[in-house]
Amino acid sequence: MAQVFPKSMNVVARVSLLAIPLLAAGGGVTLAALVRSDYVTGAREVTEQPIAFSHKHHVGQLGIDCKYCHTAVYDSANAGFPPTKTCMNCHQQIWQAADILAPARDSYSRGIPIAWTKIHNVPHYTYFNHSIHVNKGVGCVSCHGQIDEMNLVYQSKTLYMEWCLDCHRAPEKHLRPLDEVQNMRFTAAGYKGPEYDAEGKVVTDEHGHPKMKEYRNQSELGLALKKAHMIREPQVLTNCSICHR
C-alpha cells in the first residue's frame, strides 16, 4: 500500500502535539487577564456625575476628612452620600455663583437630593457592611485607592470575590490604628503606638501608662492590631456565610 502522508508530516505532527497545549495554556492566560482587566471590571472608568466633584481638591488639597461628607461611614452598612446642605455649608460663602455648582444650588433651593451615581457596587447577592471594616481598622485607601488624588472618582479595585478573599485570608496586611483609618498617607514603618501583648491588650508600665513601641513594618503592626481589634481567624472570615447570607 502506498504511503498516504509524506515523512515531513512526522515533524508537523510532533510540532502540533507541542503547539496545541501551548495555545490552550496561552488562551487560558489571555482569558484570565481579560476577565481581570479594567475593560471587564470597570476599574479606572470615570463615571459622569451631576457635579464634577474633585476629591483631589477637597480631600488632598483642603484636607477635608471622609466622615465630614460620608457621615454614616462608621455606623452604617453604607457610607452614604452627603446631603446638599453639607455642600452648601461652604458654597453659600465661596464660589456661590459658579456654573459648575448650579445643580447643587437647584437641589438646595428645591429640597431635592442630588442624584449622585454610585461607583463602588458589589453584587446584590453579596452582603457588605462598610462600618465593620473601618471600625476594625481597615483604611479607606485599601478599598478606594488614593482617592485623594482623583479629580473624578473611579473604582480602583476589581471588586471580585478573589480580591475580598485576599484580604480576609490575611487582614493584617491592611490593618491600621483606628485614628489612622482616613489617613491616605499612613505607613506602618516607623509608626509609634501602644505595645500589645499576645492577647491584644495594651501593655502598661508600673504607673498604668501605655508602653509605646515603634513598629518596623505593616506585618508587625497588623498582627498586633489583629488581636487588639479582635479580628476573626481566616477560617471564619473566608466562610461563605460571611458575605453570602
MODELLER restraints for C-alpha pairs under 7 A, 6 or more apart:
rsr = mdl.restraints
at = mdl.atoms
rsr.add(forms.Gaussian(group=physical.xy_distance, feature=features.Distance(at['CA:34:A'], at['CA:40:A']), mean=6.96, stdev=0.5))
rsr.add(forms.Gaussian(group=physical.xy_distance, feature=features.Distance(at['CA:36:A'], at['CA:158:A']), mean=6.96, stdev=0.5))
rsr.add(forms.Gaussian(group=physical.xy_distance, feature=features.Distance(at['CA:38:A'], at['CA:44:A']), mean=6.52, stdev=0.5))
rsr.add(forms.Gaussian(group=physical.xy_distance, feature=features.Distance(at['CA:41:A'], at['CA:158:A']), mean=5.49, stdev=0.5))
rsr.add(forms.Gaussian(group=physical.xy_distance, feature=features.Distance(at['CA:43:A'], at['CA:154:A']), mean=6.78, stdev=0.5))
rsr.add(forms.Gaussian(group=physical.xy_distance, feature=features.Distance(at['CA:43:A'], at['CA:155:A']), mean=4.77, stdev=0.5))
rsr.add(forms.Gaussian(group=physical.xy_distance, feature=features.Distance(at['CA:43:A'], at['CA:156:A']), mean=5.28, stdev=0.5))
rsr.add(forms.Gaussian(group=physical.xy_distance, feature=features.Distance(at['CA:43:A'], at['CA:157:A']), mean=5.97, stdev=0.5))
rsr.add(forms.Gaussian(group=physical.xy_distance, feature=features.Distance(at['CA:43:A'], at['CA:158:A']), mean=6.06, stdev=0.5))
rsr.add(forms.Gaussian(group=physical.xy_distance, feature=features.Distance(at['CA:44:A'], at['CA:154:A']), mean=5.19, stdev=0.5))
rsr.add(forms.Gaussian(group=physical.xy_distance, feature=features.Distance(at['CA:44:A'], at['CA:155:A']), mean=5.49, stdev=0.5))
rsr.add(forms.Gaussian(group=physical.xy_distance, feature=features.Distance(at['CA:44:A'], at['CA:156:A']), mean=5.59, stdev=0.5))
rsr.add(forms.Gaussian(group=physical.xy_distance, feature=features.Distance(at['CA:45:A'], at['CA:154:A']), mean=5.69, stdev=0.5))
rsr.add(forms.Gaussian(group=physical.xy_distance, feature=features.Distance(at['CA:45:A'], at['CA:155:A']), mean=6.85, stdev=0.5))
rsr.add(forms.Gaussian(group=physical.xy_distance, feature=features.Distance(at['CA:46:A'], at['CA:152:A']), mean=6.59, stdev=0.5))
rsr.add(forms.Gaussian(group=physical.xy_distance, feature=features.Distance(at['CA:46:A'], at['CA:153:A']), mean=6.52, stdev=0.5))
rsr.add(forms.Gaussian(group=physical.xy_distance, feature=features.Distance(at['CA:46:A'], at['CA:154:A']), mean=5.09, stdev=0.5))
rsr.add(forms.Gaussian(group=physical.xy_distance, feature=features.Distance(at['CA:47:A'], at['CA:154:A']), mean=6.99, stdev=0.5))
rsr.add(forms.Gaussian(group=physical.xy_distance, feature=features.Distance(at['CA:49:A'], at['CA:116:A']), mean=6.06, stdev=0.5))
rsr.add(forms.Gaussian(group=physical.xy_distance, feature=features.Distance(at['CA:49:A'], at['CA:117:A']), mean=6.23, stdev=0.5))
rsr.add(forms.Gaussian(group=physical.xy_distance, feature=features.Distance(at['CA:50:A'], at['CA:103:A']), mean=6.87, stdev=0.5))
rsr.add(forms.Gaussian(group=physical.xy_distance, feature=features.Distance(at['CA:50:A'], at['CA:115:A']), mean=6.86, stdev=0.5))
rsr.add(forms.Gaussian(group=physical.xy_distance, feature=features.Distance(at['CA:50:A'], at['CA:116:A']), mean=6.43, stdev=0.5))
rsr.add(forms.Gaussian(group=physical.xy_distance, feature=features.Distance(at['CA:51:A'], at['CA:100:A']), mean=6.59, stdev=0.5))
rsr.add(forms.Gaussian(group=physical.xy_distance, feature=features.Distance(at['CA:51:A'], at['CA:101:A']), mean=6.82, stdev=0.5))
rsr.add(forms.Gaussian(group=physical.xy_distance, feature=features.Distance(at['CA:51:A'], at['CA:103:A']), mean=6.89, stdev=0.5))
rsr.add(forms.Gaussian(group=physical.xy_distance, feature=features.Distance(at['CA:52:A'], at['CA:152:A']), mean=6.70, stdev=0.5))
rsr.add(forms.Gaussian(group=physical.xy_distance, feature=features.Distance(at['CA:53:A'], at['CA:152:A']), mean=6.47, stdev=0.5))
rsr.add(forms.Gaussian(group=physical.xy_distance, feature=features.Distance(at['CA:54:A'], at['CA:150:A']), mean=6.73, stdev=0.5))
rsr.add(forms.Gaussian(group=physical.xy_distance, feature=features.Distance(at['CA:54:A'], at['CA:151:A']), mean=4.33, stdev=0.5))
rsr.add(forms.Gaussian(group=physical.xy_distance, feature=features.Distance(at['CA:54:A'], at['CA:152:A']), mean=5.51, stdev=0.5))
rsr.add(forms.Gaussian(group=physical.xy_distance, feature=features.Distance(at['CA:55:A'], at['CA:147:A']), mean=6.41, stdev=0.5))
rsr.add(forms.Gaussian(group=physical.xy_distance, feature=features.Distance(at['CA:55:A'], at['CA:148:A']), mean=5.47, stdev=0.5))
rsr.add(forms.Gaussian(group=physical.xy_distance, feature=features.Distance(at['CA:55:A'], at['CA:149:A']), mean=6.94, stdev=0.5))
rsr.add(forms.Gaussian(group=physical.xy_distance, feature=features.Distance(at['CA:55:A'], at['CA:150:A']), mean=5.75, stdev=0.5))
rsr.add(forms.Gaussian(group=physical.xy_distance, feature=features.Distance(at['CA:55:A'], at['CA:151:A']), mean=5.71, stdev=0.5))
rsr.add(forms.Gaussian(group=physical.xy_distance, feature=features.Distance(at['CA:55:A'], at['CA:152:A']), mean=6.87, stdev=0.5))
rsr.add(forms.Gaussian(group=physical.xy_distance, feature=features.Distance(at['CA:56:A'], at['CA:148:A']), mean=4.60, stdev=0.5))
rsr.add(forms.Gaussian(group=physical.xy_distance, feature=features.Distance(at['CA:56:A'], at['CA:149:A']), mean=4.57, stdev=0.5))
rsr.add(forms.Gaussian(group=physical.xy_distance, feature=features.Distance(at['CA:56:A'], at['CA:150:A']), mean=5.03, stdev=0.5))
rsr.add(forms.Gaussian(group=physical.xy_distance, feature=features.Distance(at['CA:56:A'], at['CA:151:A']), mean=5.11, stdev=0.5))
rsr.add(forms.Gaussian(group=physical.xy_distance, feature=features.Distance(at['CA:58:A'], at['CA:64:A']), mean=5.89, stdev=0.5))
rsr.add(forms.Gaussian(group=physical.xy_distance, feature=features.Distance(at['CA:59:A'], at['CA:65:A']), mean=6.43, stdev=0.5))
rsr.add(forms.Gaussian(group=physical.xy_distance, feature=features.Distance(at['CA:59:A'], at['CA:148:A']), mean=5.33, stdev=0.5))
rsr.add(forms.Gaussian(group=physical.xy_distance, feature=features.Distance(at['CA:60:A'], at['CA:148:A']), mean=4.57, stdev=0.5))
rsr.add(forms.Gaussian(group=physical.xy_distance, feature=features.Distance(at['CA:60:A'], at['CA:149:A']), mean=6.38, stdev=0.5))
rsr.add(forms.Gaussian(group=physical.xy_distance, feature=features.Distance(at['CA:65:A'], at['CA:182:A']), mean=6.90, stdev=0.5))
rsr.add(forms.Gaussian(group=physical.xy_distance, feature=features.Distance(at['CA:66:A'], at['CA:182:A']), mean=6.58, stdev=0.5))
rsr.add(forms.Gaussian(group=physical.xy_distance, feature=features.Distance(at['CA:67:A'], at['CA:73:A']), mean=6.37, stdev=0.5))
rsr.add(forms.Gaussian(group=physical.xy_distance, feature=features.Distance(at['CA:69:A'], at['CA:82:A']), mean=4.96, stdev=0.5))
rsr.add(forms.Gaussian(group=physical.xy_distance, feature=features.Distance(at['CA:69:A'], at['CA:86:A']), mean=6.73, stdev=0.5))
rsr.add(forms.Gaussian(group=physical.xy_distance, feature=features.Distance(at['CA:70:A'], at['CA:79:A']), mean=5.53, stdev=0.5))
rsr.add(forms.Gaussian(group=physical.xy_distance, feature=features.Distance(at['CA:70:A'], at['CA:80:A']), mean=5.74, stdev=0.5))
rsr.add(forms.Gaussian(group=physical.xy_distance, feature=features.Distance(at['CA:70:A'], at['CA:81:A']), mean=6.02, stdev=0.5))
rsr.add(forms.Gaussian(group=physical.xy_distance, feature=features.Distance(at['CA:70:A'], at['CA:82:A']), mean=5.81, stdev=0.5))
rsr.add(forms.Gaussian(group=physical.xy_distance, feature=features.Distance(at['CA:72:A'], at['CA:78:A']), mean=6.99, stdev=0.5))
rsr.add(forms.Gaussian(group=physical.xy_distance, feature=features.Distance(at['CA:72:A'], at['CA:79:A']), mean=5.17, stdev=0.5))
rsr.add(forms.Gaussian(group=physical.xy_distance, feature=features.Distance(at['CA:72:A'], at['CA:80:A']), mean=6.25, stdev=0.5))
rsr.add(forms.Gaussian(group=physical.xy_distance, feature=features.Distance(at['CA:73:A'], at['CA:79:A']), mean=4.24, stdev=0.5))
rsr.add(forms.Gaussian(group=physical.xy_distance, feature=features.Distance(at['CA:73:A'], at['CA:130:A']), mean=6.59, stdev=0.5))
rsr.add(forms.Gaussian(group=physical.xy_distance, feature=features.Distance(at['CA:73:A'], at['CA:131:A']), mean=5.78, stdev=0.5))
rsr.add(forms.Gaussian(group=physical.xy_distance, feature=features.Distance(at['CA:74:A'], at['CA:131:A']), mean=4.58, stdev=0.5))
rsr.add(forms.Gaussian(group=physical.xy_distance, feature=features.Distance(at['CA:74:A'], at['CA:134:A']), mean=6.53, stdev=0.5))
rsr.add(forms.Gaussian(group=physical.xy_distance, feature=features.Distance(at['CA:74:A'], at['CA:135:A']), mean=6.50, stdev=0.5))
rsr.add(forms.Gaussian(group=physical.xy_distance, feature=features.Distance(at['CA:75:A'], at['CA:131:A']), mean=5.39, stdev=0.5))
rsr.add(forms.Gaussian(group=physical.xy_distance, feature=features.Distance(at['CA:76:A'], at['CA:130:A']), mean=6.53, stdev=0.5))
rsr.add(forms.Gaussian(group=physical.xy_distance, feature=features.Distance(at['CA:76:A'], at['CA:131:A']), mean=5.42, stdev=0.5))
rsr.add(forms.Gaussian(group=physical.xy_distance, feature=features.Distance(at['CA:77:A'], at['CA:128:A']), mean=6.79, stdev=0.5))
rsr.add(forms.Gaussian(group=physical.xy_distance, feature=features.Distance(at['CA:77:A'], at['CA:129:A']), mean=4.01, stdev=0.5))
rsr.add(forms.Gaussian(group=physical.xy_distance, feature=features.Distance(at['CA:77:A'], at['CA:130:A']), mean=4.70, stdev=0.5))
rsr.add(forms.Gaussian(group=physical.xy_distance, feature=features.Distance(at['CA:77:A'], at['CA:131:A']), mean=5.65, stdev=0.5))
rsr.add(forms.Gaussian(group=physical.xy_distance, feature=features.Distance(at['CA:78:A'], at['CA:129:A']), mean=6.64, stdev=0.5))
rsr.add(forms.Gaussian(group=physical.xy_distance, feature=features.Distance(at['CA:78:A'], at['CA:130:A']), mean=5.50, stdev=0.5))
rsr.add(forms.Gaussian(group=physical.xy_distance, feature=features.Distance(at['CA:79:A'], at['CA:130:A']), mean=6.41, stdev=0.5))
rsr.add(forms.Gaussian(group=physical.xy_distance, feature=features.Distance(at['CA:83:A'], at['CA:113:A']), mean=6.63, stdev=0.5))
rsr.add(forms.Gaussian(group=physical.xy_distance, feature=features.Distance(at['CA:84:A'], at['CA:104:A']), mean=6.44, stdev=0.5))
rsr.add(forms.Gaussian(group=physical.xy_distance, feature=features.Distance(at['CA:84:A'], at['CA:107:A']), mean=6.78, stdev=0.5))
rsr.add(forms.Gaussian(group=physical.xy_distance, feature=features.Distance(at['CA:84:A'], at['CA:108:A']), mean=5.92, stdev=0.5))
rsr.add(forms.Gaussian(group=physical.xy_distance, feature=features.Distance(at['CA:84:A'], at['CA:113:A']), mean=6.46, stdev=0.5))
rsr.add(forms.Gaussian(group=physical.xy_distance, feature=features.Distance(at['CA:84:A'], at['CA:114:A']), mean=6.89, stdev=0.5))
rsr.add(forms.Gaussian(group=physical.xy_distance, feature=features.Distance(at['CA:85:A'], at['CA:108:A']), mean=6.76, stdev=0.5))
rsr.add(forms.Gaussian(group=physical.xy_distance, feature=features.Distance(at['CA:104:A'], at['CA:114:A']), mean=6.96, stdev=0.5))
rsr.add(forms.Gaussian(group=physical.xy_distance, feature=features.Distance(at['CA:107:A'], at['CA:113:A']), mean=5.83, stdev=0.5))
rsr.add(forms.Gaussian(group=physical.xy_distance, feature=features.Distance(at['CA:107:A'], at['CA:114:A']), mean=6.05, stdev=0.5))
rsr.add(forms.Gaussian(group=physical.xy_distance, feature=features.Distance(at['CA:119:A'], at['CA:154:A']), mean=6.51, stdev=0.5))
rsr.add(forms.Gaussian(group=physical.xy_distance, feature=features.Distance(at['CA:119:A'], at['CA:155:A']), mean=6.24, stdev=0.5))
rsr.add(forms.Gaussian(group=physical.xy_distance, feature=features.Distance(at['CA:120:A'], at['CA:155:A']), mean=6.02, stdev=0.5))
rsr.add(forms.Gaussian(group=physical.xy_distance, feature=features.Distance(at['CA:122:A'], at['CA:159:A']), mean=6.83, stdev=0.5))
rsr.add(forms.Gaussian(group=physical.xy_distance, feature=features.Distance(at['CA:125:A'], at['CA:244:A']), mean=6.51, stdev=0.5))
rsr.add(forms.Gaussian(group=physical.xy_distance, feature=features.Distance(at['CA:126:A'], at['CA:243:A']), mean=5.48, stdev=0.5))
rsr.add(forms.Gaussian(group=physical.xy_distance, feature=features.Distance(at['CA:126:A'], at['CA:244:A']), mean=5.27, stdev=0.5))
rsr.add(forms.Gaussian(group=physical.xy_distance, feature=features.Distance(at['CA:127:A'], at['CA:243:A']), mean=4.81, stdev=0.5))
rsr.add(forms.Gaussian(group=physical.xy_distance, feature=features.Distance(at['CA:127:A'], at['CA:244:A']), mean=5.94, stdev=0.5))
rsr.add(forms.Gaussian(group=physical.xy_distance, feature=features.Distance(at['CA:127:A'], at['CA:245:A']), mean=6.77, stdev=0.5))
rsr.add(forms.Gaussian(group=physical.xy_distance, feature=features.Distance(at['CA:128:A'], at['CA:243:A']), mean=6.55, stdev=0.5))
rsr.add(forms.Gaussian(group=physical.xy_distance, feature=features.Distance(at['CA:134:A'], at['CA:181:A']), mean=6.61, stdev=0.5))
rsr.add(forms.Gaussian(group=physical.xy_distance, feature=features.Distance(at['CA:135:A'], at['CA:178:A']), mean=6.81, stdev=0.5))
rsr.add(forms.Gaussian(group=physical.xy_distance, feature=features.Distance(at['CA:136:A'], at['CA:229:A']), mean=5.71, stdev=0.5))
rsr.add(forms.Gaussian(group=physical.xy_distance, feature=features.Distance(at['CA:137:A'], at['CA:175:A']), mean=5.06, stdev=0.5))
rsr.add(forms.Gaussian(group=physical.xy_distance, feature=features.Distance(at['CA:137:A'], at['CA:176:A']), mean=5.11, stdev=0.5))
rsr.add(forms.Gaussian(group=physical.xy_distance, feature=features.Distance(at['CA:137:A'], at['CA:177:A']), mean=5.85, stdev=0.5))
rsr.add(forms.Gaussian(group=physical.xy_distance, feature=features.Distance(at['CA:137:A'], at['CA:178:A']), mean=5.04, stdev=0.5))
rsr.add(forms.Gaussian(group=physical.xy_distance, feature=features.Distance(at['CA:137:A'], at['CA:181:A']), mean=6.03, stdev=0.5))
rsr.add(forms.Gaussian(group=physical.xy_distance, feature=features.Distance(at['CA:138:A'], at['CA:174:A']), mean=5.74, stdev=0.5))
rsr.add(forms.Gaussian(group=physical.xy_distance, feature=features.Distance(at['CA:138:A'], at['CA:175:A']), mean=5.04, stdev=0.5))
rsr.add(forms.Gaussian(group=physical.xy_distance, feature=features.Distance(at['CA:138:A'], at['CA:176:A']), mean=6.43, stdev=0.5))
rsr.add(forms.Gaussian(group=physical.xy_distance, feature=features.Distance(at['CA:138:A'], at['CA:181:A']), mean=6.33, stdev=0.5))
rsr.add(forms.Gaussian(group=physical.xy_distance, feature=features.Distance(at['CA:139:A'], at['CA:174:A']), mean=6.93, stdev=0.5))
rsr.add(forms.Gaussian(group=physical.xy_distance, feature=features.Distance(at['CA:139:A'], at['CA:175:A']), mean=6.99, stdev=0.5))
rsr.add(forms.Gaussian(group=physical.xy_distance, feature=features.Distance(at['CA:139:A'], at['CA:176:A']), mean=6.79, stdev=0.5))
rsr.add(forms.Gaussian(group=physical.xy_distance, feature=features.Distance(at['CA:139:A'], at['CA:181:A']), mean=4.20, stdev=0.5))
rsr.add(forms.Gaussian(group=physical.xy_distance, feature=features.Distance(at['CA:139:A'], at['CA:182:A']), mean=6.11, stdev=0.5))
rsr.add(forms.Gaussian(group=physical.xy_distance, feature=features.Distance(at['CA:140:A'], at['CA:181:A']), mean=6.19, stdev=0.5))
rsr.add(forms.Gaussian(group=physical.xy_distance, feature=features.Distance(at['CA:140:A'], at['CA:182:A']), mean=5.80, stdev=0.5))
rsr.add(forms.Gaussian(group=physical.xy_distance, feature=features.Distance(at['CA:141:A'], at['CA:184:A']), mean=6.05, stdev=0.5))
rsr.add(forms.Gaussian(group=physical.xy_distance, feature=features.Distance(at['CA:142:A'], at['CA:174:A']), mean=6.64, stdev=0.5))
rsr.add(forms.Gaussian(group=physical.xy_distance, feature=features.Distance(at['CA:143:A'], at['CA:157:A']), mean=6.82, stdev=0.5))
rsr.add(forms.Gaussian(group=physical.xy_distance, feature=features.Distance(at['CA:144:A'], at['CA:155:A']), mean=6.85, stdev=0.5))
rsr.add(forms.Gaussian(group=physical.xy_distance, feature=features.Distance(at['CA:144:A'], at['CA:156:A']), mean=6.04, stdev=0.5))
rsr.add(forms.Gaussian(group=physical.xy_distance, feature=features.Distance(at['CA:145:A'], at['CA:156:A']), mean=5.69, stdev=0.5))
rsr.add(forms.Gaussian(group=physical.xy_distance, feature=features.Distance(at['CA:146:A'], at['CA:184:A']), mean=6.67, stdev=0.5))
rsr.add(forms.Gaussian(group=physical.xy_distance, feature=features.Distance(at['CA:147:A'], at['CA:153:A']), mean=6.85, stdev=0.5))
rsr.add(forms.Gaussian(group=physical.xy_distance, feature=features.Distance(at['CA:165:A'], at['CA:238:A']), mean=6.48, stdev=0.5))
rsr.add(forms.Gaussian(group=physical.xy_distance, feature=features.Distance(at['CA:168:A'], at['CA:234:A']), mean=6.05, stdev=0.5))
rsr.add(forms.Gaussian(group=physical.xy_distance, feature=features.Distance(at['CA:168:A'], at['CA:237:A']), mean=5.55, stdev=0.5))
rsr.add(forms.Gaussian(group=physical.xy_distance, feature=features.Distance(at['CA:168:A'], at['CA:238:A']), mean=6.15, stdev=0.5))
rsr.add(forms.Gaussian(group=physical.xy_distance, feature=features.Distance(at['CA:169:A'], at['CA:234:A']), mean=4.86, stdev=0.5))
rsr.add(forms.Gaussian(group=physical.xy_distance, feature=features.Distance(at['CA:169:A'], at['CA:238:A']), mean=6.78, stdev=0.5))
rsr.add(forms.Gaussian(group=physical.xy_distance, feature=features.Distance(at['CA:172:A'], at['CA:219:A']), mean=6.31, stdev=0.5))
rsr.add(forms.Gaussian(group=physical.xy_distance, feature=features.Distance(at['CA:172:A'], at['CA:222:A']), mean=4.04, stdev=0.5))
rsr.add(forms.Gaussian(group=physical.xy_distance, feature=features.Distance(at['CA:172:A'], at['CA:223:A']), mean=5.34, stdev=0.5))
rsr.add(forms.Gaussian(group=physical.xy_distance, feature=features.Distance(at['CA:172:A'], at['CA:226:A']), mean=6.13, stdev=0.5))
rsr.add(forms.Gaussian(group=physical.xy_distance, feature=features.Distance(at['CA:173:A'], at['CA:218:A']), mean=6.30, stdev=0.5))
rsr.add(forms.Gaussian(group=physical.xy_distance, feature=features.Distance(at['CA:173:A'], at['CA:219:A']), mean=6.16, stdev=0.5))
rsr.add(forms.Gaussian(group=physical.xy_distance, feature=features.Distance(at['CA:173:A'], at['CA:222:A']), mean=6.06, stdev=0.5))
rsr.add(forms.Gaussian(group=physical.xy_distance, feature=features.Distance(at['CA:174:A'], at['CA:222:A']), mean=6.97, stdev=0.5))
rsr.add(forms.Gaussian(group=physical.xy_distance, feature=features.Distance(at['CA:175:A'], at['CA:222:A']), mean=5.16, stdev=0.5))
rsr.add(forms.Gaussian(group=physical.xy_distance, feature=features.Distance(at['CA:175:A'], at['CA:225:A']), mean=6.66, stdev=0.5))
rsr.add(forms.Gaussian(group=physical.xy_distance, feature=features.Distance(at['CA:176:A'], at['CA:222:A']), mean=6.62, stdev=0.5))
rsr.add(forms.Gaussian(group=physical.xy_distance, feature=features.Distance(at['CA:180:A'], at['CA:186:A']), mean=6.83, stdev=0.5))
rsr.add(forms.Gaussian(group=physical.xy_distance, feature=features.Distance(at['CA:188:A'], at['CA:215:A']), mean=6.59, stdev=0.5))
rsr.add(forms.Gaussian(group=physical.xy_distance, feature=features.Distance(at['CA:188:A'], at['CA:217:A']), mean=5.27, stdev=0.5))
rsr.add(forms.Gaussian(group=physical.xy_distance, feature=features.Distance(at['CA:188:A'], at['CA:218:A']), mean=4.91, stdev=0.5))
rsr.add(forms.Gaussian(group=physical.xy_distance, feature=features.Distance(at['CA:188:A'], at['CA:221:A']), mean=6.58, stdev=0.5))
rsr.add(forms.Gaussian(group=physical.xy_distance, feature=features.Distance(at['CA:189:A'], at['CA:215:A']), mean=5.89, stdev=0.5))
rsr.add(forms.Gaussian(group=physical.xy_distance, feature=features.Distance(at['CA:189:A'], at['CA:216:A']), mean=4.69, stdev=0.5))
rsr.add(forms.Gaussian(group=physical.xy_distance, feature=features.Distance(at['CA:189:A'], at['CA:217:A']), mean=4.32, stdev=0.5))
rsr.add(forms.Gaussian(group=physical.xy_distance, feature=features.Distance(at['CA:189:A'], at['CA:218:A']), mean=6.52, stdev=0.5))
rsr.add(forms.Gaussian(group=physical.xy_distance, feature=features.Distance(at['CA:190:A'], at['CA:214:A']), mean=5.65, stdev=0.5))
rsr.add(forms.Gaussian(group=physical.xy_distance, feature=features.Distance(at['CA:190:A'], at['CA:215:A']), mean=5.47, stdev=0.5))
rsr.add(forms.Gaussian(group=physical.xy_distance, feature=features.Distance(at['CA:190:A'], at['CA:216:A']), mean=5.70, stdev=0.5))
rsr.add(forms.Gaussian(group=physical.xy_distance, feature=features.Distance(at['CA:191:A'], at['CA:214:A']), mean=5.51, stdev=0.5))
rsr.add(forms.Gaussian(group=physical.xy_distance, feature=features.Distance(at['CA:191:A'], at['CA:215:A']), mean=5.44, stdev=0.5))
rsr.add(forms.Gaussian(group=physical.xy_distance, feature=features.Distance(at['CA:192:A'], at['CA:212:A']), mean=6.45, stdev=0.5))
rsr.add(forms.Gaussian(group=physical.xy_distance, feature=features.Distance(at['CA:192:A'], at['CA:213:A']), mean=5.41, stdev=0.5))
rsr.add(forms.Gaussian(group=physical.xy_distance, feature=features.Distance(at['CA:192:A'], at['CA:214:A']), mean=4.31, stdev=0.5))
rsr.add(forms.Gaussian(group=physical.xy_distance, feature=features.Distance(at['CA:192:A'], at['CA:215:A']), mean=6.35, stdev=0.5))
rsr.add(forms.Gaussian(group=physical.xy_distance, feature=features.Distance(at['CA:193:A'], at['CA:212:A']), mean=5.25, stdev=0.5))
rsr.add(forms.Gaussian(group=physical.xy_distance, feature=features.Distance(at['CA:193:A'], at['CA:213:A']), mean=5.52, stdev=0.5))
rsr.add(forms.Gaussian(group=physical.xy_distance, feature=features.Distance(at['CA:193:A'], at['CA:214:A']), mean=6.58, stdev=0.5))
rsr.add(forms.Gaussian(group=physical.xy_distance, feature=features.Distance(at['CA:194:A'], at['CA:202:A']), mean=6.30, stdev=0.5))
rsr.add(forms.Gaussian(group=physical.xy_distance, feature=features.Distance(at['CA:194:A'], at['CA:210:A']), mean=6.01, stdev=0.5))
rsr.add(forms.Gaussian(group=physical.xy_distance, feature=features.Distance(at['CA:194:A'], at['CA:211:A']), mean=5.72, stdev=0.5))
rsr.add(forms.Gaussian(group=physical.xy_distance, feature=features.Distance(at['CA:194:A'], at['CA:212:A']), mean=4.48, stdev=0.5))
rsr.add(forms.Gaussian(group=physical.xy_distance, feature=features.Distance(at['CA:194:A'], at['CA:213:A']), mean=5.93, stdev=0.5))
rsr.add(forms.Gaussian(group=physical.xy_distance, feature=features.Distance(at['CA:195:A'], at['CA:202:A']), mean=5.79, stdev=0.5))
rsr.add(forms.Gaussian(group=physical.xy_distance, feature=features.Distance(at['CA:195:A'], at['CA:203:A']), mean=5.57, stdev=0.5))
rsr.add(forms.Gaussian(group=physical.xy_distance, feature=features.Distance(at['CA:195:A'], at['CA:211:A']), mean=5.67, stdev=0.5))
rsr.add(forms.Gaussian(group=physical.xy_distance, feature=features.Distance(at['CA:195:A'], at['CA:212:A']), mean=5.44, stdev=0.5))
rsr.add(forms.Gaussian(group=physical.xy_distance, feature=features.Distance(at['CA:195:A'], at['CA:213:A']), mean=5.39, stdev=0.5))
rsr.add(forms.Gaussian(group=physical.xy_distance, feature=features.Distance(at['CA:196:A'], at['CA:202:A']), mean=4.51, stdev=0.5))
rsr.add(forms.Gaussian(group=physical.xy_distance, feature=features.Distance(at['CA:196:A'], at['CA:203:A']), mean=5.41, stdev=0.5))
rsr.add(forms.Gaussian(group=physical.xy_distance, feature=features.Distance(at['CA:196:A'], at['CA:224:A']), mean=6.24, stdev=0.5))
rsr.add(forms.Gaussian(group=physical.xy_distance, feature=features.Distance(at['CA:197:A'], at['CA:203:A']), mean=6.11, stdev=0.5))
rsr.add(forms.Gaussian(group=physical.xy_distance, feature=features.Distance(at['CA:199:A'], at['CA:227:A']), mean=6.14, stdev=0.5))
rsr.add(forms.Gaussian(group=physical.xy_distance, feature=features.Distance(at['CA:200:A'], at['CA:224:A']), mean=6.48, stdev=0.5))
rsr.add(forms.Gaussian(group=physical.xy_distance, feature=features.Distance(at['CA:200:A'], at['CA:227:A']), mean=4.33, stdev=0.5))
rsr.add(forms.Gaussian(group=physical.xy_distance, feature=features.Distance(at['CA:200:A'], at['CA:228:A']), mean=3.99, stdev=0.5))
rsr.add(forms.Gaussian(group=physical.xy_distance, feature=features.Distance(at['CA:201:A'], at['CA:228:A']), mean=6.15, stdev=0.5))
rsr.add(forms.Gaussian(group=physical.xy_distance, feature=features.Distance(at['CA:202:A'], at['CA:210:A']), mean=6.40, stdev=0.5))
rsr.add(forms.Gaussian(group=physical.xy_distance, feature=features.Distance(at['CA:203:A'], at['CA:210:A']), mean=5.78, stdev=0.5))
rsr.add(forms.Gaussian(group=physical.xy_distance, feature=features.Distance(at['CA:203:A'], at['CA:211:A']), mean=5.70, stdev=0.5))
rsr.add(forms.Gaussian(group=physical.xy_distance, feature=features.Distance(at['CA:204:A'], at['CA:210:A']), mean=4.25, stdev=0.5))
rsr.add(forms.Gaussian(group=physical.xy_distance, feature=features.Distance(at['CA:204:A'], at['CA:211:A']), mean=5.17, stdev=0.5))
rsr.add(forms.Gaussian(group=physical.xy_distance, feature=features.Distance(at['CA:205:A'], at['CA:211:A']), mean=6.13, stdev=0.5))
rsr.add(forms.Gaussian(group=physical.xy_distance, feature=features.Distance(at['CA:215:A'], at['CA:221:A']), mean=5.97, stdev=0.5))
